[in-house]
Structures are given as structure tokens and as C-alpha cells.
Amino acid sequence: MIRASDLVGCKVRTTGGEKLGRVHDLRAVAAPDGNWRLTGLVVGKLGLLSRLAGDASTSHGRSVVPWQDIVELGDGQIVVRRDSEPVAPAISATKPEGLPGR
């Protein structure tokens, strides 16, 4: 069984050798049996930013590698399919209330 602590901090690269960054967080959904099913790894600088900001909107964002794209789990390293490229995060175009406008 894989624990979250085994994945967070791992280096992620593609089968072609491209470095995607480190795992900063995980994305999961609740399964009907009451367990959690891992759906993706939050990686790279955008992933770190989303974790620090407490933003879960990157589940469809450039910082998430889908779990099904993982081809190898090693000691401190994760390899994903070469064509697996995290997609861009959804960024809100609206200004939060209370912030001064320009």
C-alpha cells in the first residue's frame, strides 16, 4: 500500500527525461466503498503555489499529473508517460472583494 507521505516530495519526470518538479500535494476522490481513490499528483512550482494558497482548483490545472499516467514509482522518483503534461490551472479573472482596483 502506498502512503501519501511516500509520494510527497518525490521528483517527477517523464519517460523522455523532462523534469516536471516535485510532488507537493495529492488529488483524490471518495470511492463508493468509503475509501479514497488517488486521481493525481500536484507537481512543480504551480503545484507548490496552489498548496501554499490552499487552492484545490488546480485539480484541472497545469500542476496536476493524472494518476493513470504514472508508469514507474521508484525510491524518491516518479516517472510519467512522456505525453503526460500537466494542464494550466484555472485562474479567476475576478478581483476578490476588498482589494483596491487599478
C-alpha positions in Angstrom: 0.0 0.0 0.0 1.3 3.5 -0.9 1.1 6.2 1.7 0.7 9.9 0.9 4.0 10.5 2.7 5.7 8.2 0.3 4.7 10.4 -2.6 5.0 13.9 -1.4 8.5 15.3 -2.1 9.3 12.8 -4.9 10.9 14.1 -8.1 8.7 13.7 -11.1 10.0 13.3 -14.7 8.7 12.0 -18.0 9.9 8.8 -19.7 11.7 11.2 -22.0 13.6 12.7 -19.1 11.8 16.0 -18.8 11.7 17.2 -15.2 8.3 18.2 -14.0 9.2 19.1 -10.5 8.4 17.6 -7.1 5.1 16.3 -5.7 3.7 18.9 -3.4 0.2 17.5 -2.9 -2.2 14.8 -4.0 -5.7 14.9 -5.5 -8.2 12.2 -4.6 -11.9 11.4 -4.7 -14.1 9.5 -2.3 -14.9 6.0 -3.6 -18.3 4.4 -3.0 -16.8 1.9 -0.5 -15.7 4.8 1.7 -12.1 4.7 0.8 -10.2 7.4 -1.2 -9.0 6.9 -4.8 -5.9 8.8 -5.8 -6.6 10.8 -9.1 -3.5 12.9 -9.5 -0.2 14.4 -8.2 0.2 18.1 -7.8 3.7 18.9 -9.1 6.1 21.8 -9.9 6.1 25.4 -9.0 2.4 26.0 -9.7 1.6 22.9 -7.6 3.6 24.4 -4.7 1.8 27.7 -5.1 -1.6 26.1 -5.1 -0.7 24.1 -2.0 0.5 27.2 -0.1 -2.5 29.1 -1.2 -4.8 26.3 -0.2 -6.3 26.2 -3.7 -7.9 23.0 -4.9 -8.8 24.4 -8.2 -5.7 23.0 -9.8 -7.3 19.6 -10.0 -7.9 20.5 -13.6 -4.8 22.7 -13.7 -1.3 22.6 -15.2 0.1 21.4 -11.9 -1.7 18.1 -11.8 -0.4 14.9 -13.4 -3.2 12.3 -13.7 -2.6 9.1 -11.7 -3.2 6.9 -14.7 -0.2 8.5 -16.4 2.3 7.1 -13.9 4.5 4.3 -15.3 7.0 3.9 -12.5 7.3 4.5 -8.8 10.8 4.4 -7.5 12.7 5.5 -4.4 12.1 9.2 -4.4 11.3 9.4 -8.1 8.1 9.0 -10.2 8.1 8.6 -13.9 5.1 9.5 -16.0 4.3 8.9 -19.7 6.2 11.2 -22.0 3.0 12.7 -23.4 1.7 13.4 -19.9 1.8 17.1 -19.5 0.1 18.8 -16.6 -2.5 21.3 -17.8 -2.8 25.0 -16.9 -4.6 26.0 -13.7 -7.9 27.8 -13.8 -7.3 31.3 -12.8 -10.1 33.5 -11.7 -10.4 36.8 -13.6 -12.5 38.4 -10.9 -10.9 40.6 -8.2 -11.6 39.4 -4.6 -13.7 41.8 -2.6 -11.9 44.4 -0.6 -8.9 44.7 -2.8 -8.2 48.1 -4.3 -8.7 48.2 -8.1 -6.4 49.8 -10.6 
